[in-house]
């Protein structure tokens, strides 16, 4: 059984097809689960990778949903190489079996979540 693998462009397409309202609804549900204590999301942990970079892991789980982990590499020296300083992937695992269901580009997901969180905040404060 192979995992679904989604590139950045494929993630962007899926997010665009779902639309901003679906993103905001999903974020609202996630933030509500976090506030209610139903979301397990320990603080991110990380390691130094040589002198150049850092690797961080950010797992999370909501009962009834698959389990996810975001992996982020931060390499400030990449800017001089013409590469992004932040690289990310998101992996989803079946909560019952641990089987990896999907590996996705995390950069587009992070950008959408950051923008969506700001929009959701503005909506809730309005």
N, C-alpha and C positions, 0 to 999 in steps of 0.2 A: 504494500500500500504506500504510494508516494504522496508526499506533501505537496499542496498547491504552492507554487512559487510565483510571486507577483513582483515585477520590476516597478521602478518609480512611476513610469508612464502608465502602467496598468493600475497601480494604486490610485494615481490621480484620476484616471478614467472612472474607476469604481466610485470614488468620492464625488466626482462631478455628477455621475448618474444618480447617486443617492440624493444629492442636493443638500443645501445648507440646513434646511429644516430637520432632516434626518440626523445630521451631525450634531446640531444643537440638542435635539431630543436625547441622543445617545450620551452626550456629555452631561446633560442634566441628570440622567439616570445614574451615571457613574459617580458624579459628585454627591448625589443624594445617598447612594450606597456607601460611599466613603464617610459622609457625615453621620450616617446611621450605624456605622461600625460593621456593616455587612461585607465590606471590601477589605481583603487582606492585601496590603501593599506596604511591605517593610521599606525603610529608607534605602535609597540606592546604595550599592556598595561598589567599590572600584579598586583597581590596582594600577600602579605605574607600569608602563610598558617601555622599558629602557629609559632613555632621557628625553625621548620625543613625545610620548603620548600617554594616554590614560584610557582604560576600558572600564565602563560602568555597566552594571546589570540592574534592571528594575522589574522584578516580577510582580504580578498581581493576579488576584482571583476573586471572583464573585460567585457564591454558591449558585449552582444551576447553569453556569456558563463555562465555556472553556477557560483554561488558564493561559495567561500570556506572560511573556518576558520581552522586555526591550533591551537590546544591547547597543551601547553607544561607544564609539571610539572617538576620542578628541585628540587631534594632532595639530597643534598650532603651526608647526613648520610646513604643513601642507599648503598654506597660502602662498608661500614662495615657490611652490612646485606647480601652482595653478590648479590645485585640488581642493575640494571642500575640507574645512578644518574639522567638521563633524560628520561622522558616518554612522548610520543607524540601521538596524533591522528589528523587526518585531516577529516573534514566533508564537504561534498558538498551538496549544497542546490539548488533546482530549482530556477533560477533567477526570474521567472514569478510568482511562487506560494509560494515559501518558503519551499516547501516540501523537507525533507531530502532525498537525493538520495543515499548517500554512507557515511559510516564511515570506515575509513581505518587506519591501523597502520601508524603512522607518522614517526617513527624512520627510517624505510627503505627509505621512501620518502625523509626525510631530508638528509640522507647519500648520496643518489643518486643525490639530488640537489646540495649539497656541492661539491661533486666530479665533477659533470657535469659543474657547474659554473667555476671551476678551469680549466677544459679541454676546455670549450668554450672561456675563457679568453686567454688561450695559443693559440688556433686556430685563434682568431681574431687579436692577436698581432704578429703572425708569418708572 
